[in-house]
Amino acid sequence: MVLDDVKSFKRKALQWASSFNVCAYLDNNGYPSNLQTDFDAILAVGVEQSATAIDSNIDTLTQFSTIPHQWKFGFLSYELKNIFESLESKNPTLFNFPPFYFFIPTYILRFVGEEVYVLKGPQNILTYIDDIIPIAASGSPINICSKISKEEYLCHLSNIQYHIRRGDVYEINFCQEFYAENCKLSPIDIFWQLNTLSPMPFASFFKYHDQYIISASPERFLAKRNNTIISQPIKGTAARSHTFKDDEINKEHLRNSVKEQAENVMIVDLVRNDLSKVAISKTVKVDELMGIYSFTQVHQMISTISCKIDAEISFTEILKHTFPMGSMTGAPKIKAMQLIDKYESTQRNIYSGSLGYISPNGDFDFNVVIRSILYHQLQRYVSFQVGSAITHLSNPEQEYEECLLKAKAMITVLKNANTTFQ
């Protein structure tokens, strides 16, 4: 079906999808990729079959991921680390995403350019969606607060840098939460506002019963194409400027920053080490080191690491050695995660986890859940977290400002929903 207005149809399709208990929408927003894909966006709706964590049994995911000839969509919570490693999460959270959840959908729509195709389900569903009358957005005033004060944030960074100086870790990704209670949001409206203000190559909308993931993620965690695994960690952030000259200066400052380079190289080394545990010997390589990529809100420093794998290696075996992603933990990874739980005030849950798909041929693609708004409709709770990599070169004031820079688009969108920010 050729669409006259792609964005309008996508919005109506998402309105239809949200009437189901579970749906997933992934959109690359037209960003070019070094990986071949046959869609610009994909929408998975309804549950034909699903798998989730039961008694911390990862075998459930192993069996589900190998079901042949089916699309599988799902998410991996950051707390999946507790199943893979001897770790725990002591911090509170109002979200109850399980460690993992995957589903085989009832309907699948694929968007390519100005056209939409039905991959699964009756063809007349497109006519039904096209006739939907959009529902006007509704919401309530929201007062967003920080879980910790700036002073507390700076104190935590001082403690973290003490651990770095004494050699416990080299780098830690430290995050903080912003939240609002007793609020009512239109998740679809918030997603479209965020995706318009900050279009990203791994944008996503995931409804899991009464909880929503509304993501404008720029980062790929892990992808598989045939027998090749690709990871693209982001470390290094600079603000966009209103003038071309200043914008180029910001890019060059990012490119030449010793601190940002050190962050990126450390994570590249961590990812290389992770991939070496599943790779065919001597196939791990750095395809691009510290490339500078520009998005609507920020410039980012991105590296690409890849390897070849044997066909017999399972999806969960790959995850066991690579998840959580190094860009959201630190180095060494286990110690960094222990200190993260000690100094952060909120359980990350789905934040800094991952969501994506496994295709019928076994290829997959998963993002990093960052620059994302989480909404618990039943609890009337909205939350987003932001963080930055802390090294011995970090300036605490600058790290705090980097967090606010990463939060800018989410703050703006929520302000447009009658929001105040404190």
C-alpha positions as CSV (number, residue, x, y, z in Angstrom):
1,M,0.0,0.0,0.0
2,V,1.4,3.4,-1.0
3,L,0.9,6.0,1.7
4,D,0.0,9.7,1.0
5,D,1.2,10.7,4.5
6,V,3.6,8.1,6.1
7,K,3.8,9.9,9.5
8,S,0.0,10.1,9.8
9,F,-0.5,6.4,8.9
10,K,2.3,5.4,11.4
11,R,0.6,7.4,14.1
12,K,-2.8,5.8,13.4
13,A,-1.1,2.3,13.3
14,L,0.4,2.9,16.7
15,Q,-2.9,4.1,18.1
16,W,-4.4,0.8,16.8
17,A,-1.4,-1.2,18.2
18,S,-1.7,0.4,21.6
19,S,-5.2,-1.1,22.0
20,F,-3.4,-4.5,22.5
21,N,-1.7,-5.4,25.7
22,V,1.7,-5.7,24.0
23,C,3.2,-4.0,20.9
24,A,6.6,-2.9,19.7
25,Y,7.5,-0.2,17.1
26,L,11.0,0.3,15.8
27,D,12.0,3.2,13.5
28,N,15.4,4.2,12.1
29,N,14.1,7.6,11.0
30,G,16.0,7.4,7.7
31,Y,19.5,7.2,9.2
32,P,21.8,5.2,7.0
33,S,23.2,2.0,8.5
34,N,26.2,-0.1,7.7
35,L,23.9,-3.1,8.1
36,Q,21.5,-4.2,5.4
37,T,17.9,-4.0,6.5
38,D,14.7,-4.4,4.4
39,F,12.6,-1.9,6.3
40,D,12.7,1.7,7.7
41,A,10.3,0.9,10.5
42,I,8.5,-2.2,11.7
43,L,5.4,-2.6,14.0
44,A,4.7,-5.8,15.9
45,V,1.2,-6.1,17.5
46,G,-0.5,-8.7,19.8
47,V,0.9,-11.9,21.3
48,E,0.7,-15.2,19.6
49,Q,3.3,-16.8,21.9
50,S,5.7,-15.3,24.5
51,A,8.5,-16.0,26.9
52,T,9.6,-14.3,30.0
53,A,11.9,-14.9,33.0
54,I,10.6,-17.6,35.3
55,D,12.7,-18.3,38.4
56,S,15.7,-16.7,36.7
57,N,15.7,-19.5,34.1
58,I,17.6,-18.3,31.0
59,D,16.8,-21.6,29.2
60,T,13.3,-20.2,28.5
61,L,14.9,-17.5,26.4
62,T,17.3,-19.9,24.7
63,Q,14.4,-22.2,23.6
64,F,12.2,-19.3,22.5
65,S,14.9,-17.5,20.5
66,T,15.4,-20.7,18.4
67,I,11.8,-21.1,17.3
68,P,12.2,-21.3,13.5
69,H,10.6,-19.1,10.8
70,Q,9.2,-16.5,13.2
71,W,9.8,-12.9,14.1
72,K,10.5,-12.4,17.8
73,F,10.4,-8.9,19.4
74,G,11.4,-8.2,23.0
75,F,13.4,-6.5,25.6
76,L,16.3,-7.2,28.0
77,S,16.2,-5.5,31.4
78,Y,19.4,-4.2,32.9
79,E,18.6,-6.5,35.8
80,L,19.2,-9.5,33.6
81,K,22.8,-9.0,34.8
82,N,21.7,-10.7,38.1
83,I,20.9,-13.9,36.2
84,F,24.2,-13.9,34.2
85,E,26.4,-12.9,37.1
86,S,26.4,-13.1,41.0
87,L,25.0,-9.6,41.3
88,E,22.0,-8.0,42.9
89,S,20.0,-4.8,42.7
90,K,19.1,-3.3,46.1
91,N,17.8,0.1,44.9
92,P,14.0,0.8,44.6
93,T,11.9,1.1,41.5
94,L,8.2,1.4,40.7
95,F,8.6,-0.4,37.4
96,N,8.3,-4.2,37.2
97,F,9.7,-5.1,33.8
98,P,10.9,-8.7,34.0
99,P,14.6,-9.5,33.3
100,F,13.5,-10.4,29.7
101,Y,10.4,-10.6,27.7
102,F,9.9,-11.8,24.0
103,F,6.9,-12.4,21.9
104,I,5.8,-13.7,18.6
105,P,3.3,-11.1,17.3
106,T,-0.1,-11.7,15.8
107,Y,0.4,-8.8,13.3
108,I,3.5,-7.3,11.7
109,L,3.6,-4.2,9.5
110,R,6.8,-3.3,7.6
111,F,7.4,0.3,6.4
112,V,9.7,1.0,3.4
113,G,9.9,4.5,2.1
114,E,6.4,5.6,1.2
115,E,4.9,2.1,1.4
116,V,3.6,-0.2,4.1
117,Y,3.4,-4.0,3.8
118,V,1.7,-6.6,5.9
119,L,4.2,-9.3,6.9
120,K,1.8,-11.1,9.1
121,G,-2.0,-10.8,9.4
122,P,-4.8,-10.1,7.0
123,Q,-4.1,-7.5,4.2
124,N,-7.3,-5.6,4.9
125,I,-5.8,-4.5,8.3
126,L,-4.2,-1.6,6.3
127,T,-7.6,-0.3,5.2
128,Y,-8.9,-0.6,8.8
129,I,-5.9,1.4,10.1
130,D,-6.2,4.1,7.4
131,D,-9.8,4.7,8.4
132,I,-8.9,5.3,12.1
133,I,-9.7,8.8,13.4
134,P,-6.8,10.0,15.6
135,I,-7.6,10.5,19.2
136,A,-6.6,14.0,20.6
137,A,-3.8,13.8,23.2
138,S,-4.7,14.3,26.8
139,G,-2.7,14.6,30.0
140,S,-2.3,16.2,33.3
141,P,0.1,18.8,34.6
142,I,3.4,17.2,35.6
143,N,6.0,18.3,38.1
144,I,9.3,16.6,37.3
145,C,11.9,16.3,40.1
146,S,15.4,15.0,40.4
147,K,15.9,11.9,42.5
148,I,19.1,13.3,43.9
149,S,20.3,16.9,44.2
150,K,23.2,18.4,42.3
151,E,25.2,18.4,45.5
152,E,24.5,14.7,46.1
153,Y,25.5,14.0,42.5
154,L,28.8,15.8,42.9
155,C,29.5,13.9,46.1
156,H,28.8,10.6,44.5
157,L,31.2,11.5,41.7
158,S,33.9,12.4,44.2
159,N,33.5,8.9,45.8
160,I,33.6,7.2,42.4
161,Q,36.8,9.0,41.4
162,Y,38.3,7.8,44.7
163,H,37.6,4.2,43.5
164,I,39.2,5.1,40.2
165,R,42.3,6.6,41.8
166,R,42.9,3.5,43.9
167,G,42.5,1.2,40.9
168,D,39.1,-0.5,41.6
169,V,37.8,0.6,38.2
170,Y,39.0,2.6,35.2
171,E,35.6,4.0,34.2
172,I,32.0,3.9,35.5
173,N,28.8,5.0,33.8
174,F,27.0,6.8,36.6
175,C,23.3,7.7,36.1
176,Q,20.6,9.7,37.9
177,E,16.8,9.6,37.7
178,F,14.3,12.4,37.0
179,Y,10.7,11.5,37.7
180,A,7.1,12.6,38.3
181,E,4.3,11.1,40.4
182,N,0.5,11.1,40.0
183,C,0.6,12.0,36.4
184,K,-1.4,11.1,33.3
185,L,0.3,11.0,29.9
186,S,-0.6,10.1,26.3
187,P,2.3,7.7,25.5
188,I,1.7,7.9,21.7
189,D,1.7,11.6,21.8
190,I,4.8,11.8,23.9
191,F,6.5,9.3,21.5
192,W,5.7,11.4,18.4
193,Q,6.8,14.6,20.0
194,L,10.1,13.0,21.2
195,N,10.7,11.4,17.8
196,T,10.0,14.7,16.0
197,L,12.3,16.7,18.3
198,S,15.0,14.1,18.5
199,P,14.8,11.6,15.6
200,M,17.2,8.7,16.2
201,P,18.3,5.6,14.4
202,F,17.0,3.3,17.1
203,A,13.8,5.0,18.1
204,S,11.3,2.7,19.6
205,F,7.9,2.5,21.3
206,F,7.2,-0.6,23.4
207,K,4.0,-1.3,25.3
208,Y,4.2,-4.0,27.9
209,H,0.7,-4.1,29.5
210,D,0.5,-0.9,31.6
211,Q,4.1,0.1,31.2
212,Y,5.6,2.0,28.2
213,I,9.1,2.5,26.8
214,I,9.3,5.7,24.8
215,S,12.8,5.8,23.3
216,A,14.9,8.1,21.2
217,S,18.1,6.0,21.3
218,P,21.1,6.7,19.2
219,E,22.9,3.6,20.1
220,R,23.1,0.0,18.8
221,F,24.0,-2.6,21.4
222,L,24.4,-5.6,19.3
223,A,23.4,-6.9,15.8
224,K,23.9,-10.1,13.9
225,R,24.0,-10.5,10.1
226,N,24.6,-14.0,9.0
227,N,27.8,-15.1,11.0
228,T,28.9,-11.5,11.8
229,I,28.2,-9.8,15.2
230,I,28.4,-6.0,15.4
231,S,28.5,-3.7,18.4
232,Q,28.6,0.1,18.2
233,P,29.2,1.7,21.6
234,I,28.8,5.4,22.1
235,K,31.2,7.3,24.4
236,G,31.7,11.0,23.9
237,T,29.1,13.7,23.7
238,A,29.0,17.3,22.5
239,A,26.2,19.8,22.2
240,R,24.9,21.0,18.8
241,S,25.1,24.7,18.1
242,H,22.8,27.1,16.3
243,T,25.5,28.2,13.8
244,F,27.5,26.1,11.4
245,K,30.8,27.5,12.5
246,D,30.2,26.9,16.2
247,D,28.8,23.5,15.5
248,E,32.0,22.5,13.6
249,I,34.1,23.8,16.5
250,N,32.0,21.6,18.9
251,K,32.6,18.6,16.7
252,E,36.4,19.2,16.5
253,H,36.5,19.7,20.3
254,L,34.8,16.3,20.7
255,R,37.1,14.6,18.2
256,N,40.3,15.9,19.9
257,S,39.2,15.6,23.5
258,V,41.7,13.5,25.4
259,K,39.1,12.7,28.0
260,E,36.4,11.6,25.5
261,Q,39.0,9.6,23.5
262,A,40.1,7.8,26.7
263,E,36.4,6.9,27.5
264,N,35.8,5.6,24.0
265,V,39.0,3.5,23.8
266,M,38.4,1.9,27.2
267,I,34.9,0.8,26.1
268,V,36.1,-0.4,22.7
269,D,38.7,-2.6,24.6
270,L,35.9,-3.9,26.9
271,V,33.7,-4.8,23.9
272,R,36.6,-6.4,22.1
273,N,37.2,-8.6,25.1
274,D,33.5,-9.4,25.4
275,L,33.2,-10.4,21.8
276,S,36.4,-12.5,21.9
277,K,34.5,-14.9,24.2
278,V,32.1,-15.9,21.4
279,A,34.1,-15.1,18.3
280,I,35.9,-17.4,15.9
281,S,39.6,-17.0,16.8
282,K,41.3,-13.9,15.4
283,T,38.2,-12.4,13.9
284,V,37.5,-9.6,16.4
285,K,38.3,-6.2,14.7
286,V,37.6,-2.5,15.2
287,D,35.9,-1.4,11.9
288,E,35.8,2.2,13.0
289,L,37.4,3.9,16.0
290,M,35.9,7.1,17.4
291,G,33.8,8.2,14.5
292,I,31.9,11.5,15.0
293,Y,28.2,11.4,14.2
294,S,25.8,14.2,14.4
295,F,22.2,14.0,15.6
296,T,19.5,16.7,16.1
297,Q,20.4,17.3,19.7
298,V,24.0,16.2,20.1
299,H,27.3,15.0,18.4
300,Q,28.4,11.5,19.5
301,M,31.6,9.6,19.3
302,I,30.8,6.1,18.1
303,S,33.1,3.1,17.4
304,T,32.2,-0.1,15.6
305,I,33.6,-3.5,16.6
306,S,32.7,-6.8,14.9
307,C,33.6,-10.5,14.9
308,K,32.7,-13.8,13.2
309,I,30.8,-16.5,15.1
310,D,30.1,-20.2,14.7
311,A,26.5,-21.0,13.6
312,E,26.1,-23.2,16.7
313,I,26.4,-20.3,19.2
314,S,23.0,-19.4,20.7
315,F,21.5,-16.0,21.2
316,T,21.7,-16.4,25.0
317,E,25.3,-17.5,24.9
318,I,26.1,-14.3,23.0
319,L,24.2,-12.3,25.5
320,K,25.8,-14.0,28.5
321,H,29.2,-12.6,27.4
322,T,28.2,-9.2,26.2
323,F,25.2,-8.0,28.3
324,P,24.9,-5.4,29.8
325,M,26.7,-3.3,27.3
326,G,30.0,-1.8,28.3
327,S,29.0,1.7,27.4
328,M,26.4,1.7,30.2
329,T,28.5,-0.1,32.8
330,G,32.3,0.5,32.8
331,A,35.6,-1.3,33.1
332,P,36.1,-3.8,34.6
333,K,32.4,-4.5,34.1
334,I,31.6,-6.6,37.2
335,K,33.2,-4.2,39.6
336,A,31.6,-1.2,37.8
337,M,28.2,-2.8,38.1
338,Q,28.7,-3.3,41.9
339,L,29.6,0.3,42.4
340,I,26.7,1.4,40.2
341,D,24.3,-0.3,42.5
342,K,26.1,1.2,45.5
343,Y,26.0,4.9,44.4
344,E,23.0,5.1,42.2
345,S,19.7,5.8,44.0
346,T,17.3,4.0,41.6
347,Q,17.2,0.6,40.1
348,R,17.8,0.9,36.4
349,N,15.3,-1.8,35.4
350,I,14.7,-1.4,31.7
351,Y,16.9,1.7,31.4
352,S,20.3,0.8,30.0
353,G,18.8,-2.5,29.0
354,S,18.0,-3.3,25.4
355,L,15.1,-3.9,23.0
356,G,14.8,-5.1,19.4
357,Y,14.0,-8.1,17.3
358,I,15.2,-11.5,16.1
359,S,14.3,-12.1,12.5
360,P,13.0,-15.5,11.0
361,N,16.5,-16.3,9.7
362,G,18.1,-15.8,13.2
363,D,19.6,-12.3,12.5
364,F,18.9,-9.8,15.2
365,D,19.3,-6.1,16.1
366,F,19.1,-4.5,19.6
367,N,19.4,-0.9,20.8
368,V,20.5,0.5,24.1
369,V,17.6,1.9,26.1
370,I,18.9,5.4,26.7
371,R,17.3,8.9,26.0
372,S,14.1,7.1,27.0
373,I,11.0,8.0,28.9
374,L,9.4,5.3,30.9
375,Y,5.7,5.5,31.9
376,H,3.8,3.3,34.3
377,Q,0.2,4.0,33.6
378,L,-1.2,2.1,36.6
379,Q,1.2,3.8,39.0
380,R,0.8,7.1,37.2
381,Y,4.6,7.4,37.3
382,V,6.9,8.8,34.6
383,S,10.7,8.5,34.7
384,F,13.8,9.0,32.7
385,Q,17.4,8.5,33.6
386,V,20.6,10.0,32.2
387,G,24.3,9.4,32.8
388,S,27.8,9.8,31.7
389,A,31.1,8.0,31.9
390,I,33.3,8.9,34.8
391,T,37.1,8.6,34.6
392,H,40.0,10.2,36.5
393,L,39.9,13.0,33.9
394,S,36.2,13.8,34.6
395,N,35.2,17.3,35.7
396,P,32.2,16.7,38.0
397,E,30.5,20.0,37.0
398,Q,30.9,19.2,33.3
399,E,29.6,15.6,33.8
400,Y,26.4,17.1,35.5
401,E,26.0,19.4,32.5
402,E,26.4,16.5,30.1
403,C,23.5,14.7,31.9
404,L,21.3,17.8,31.4
405,L,22.3,18.0,27.8
406,K,21.2,14.3,27.2
407,A,18.0,15.0,29.1
408,K,17.2,18.2,27.1
409,A,14.9,16.6,24.5
410,M,12.9,14.6,27.1
411,I,12.6,17.6,29.3
412,T,11.3,19.7,26.4
413,V,8.8,17.1,25.4
414,L,7.4,16.8,28.9
415,K,7.3,20.5,29.3
416,N,5.1,20.6,26.2
417,A,2.8,18.3,28.0
418,N,2.1,21.0,30.6
419,T,5.2,20.1,32.5
420,T,7.3,22.1,35.0
421,F,10.9,21.2,35.7
422,Q,12.6,21.6,39.1
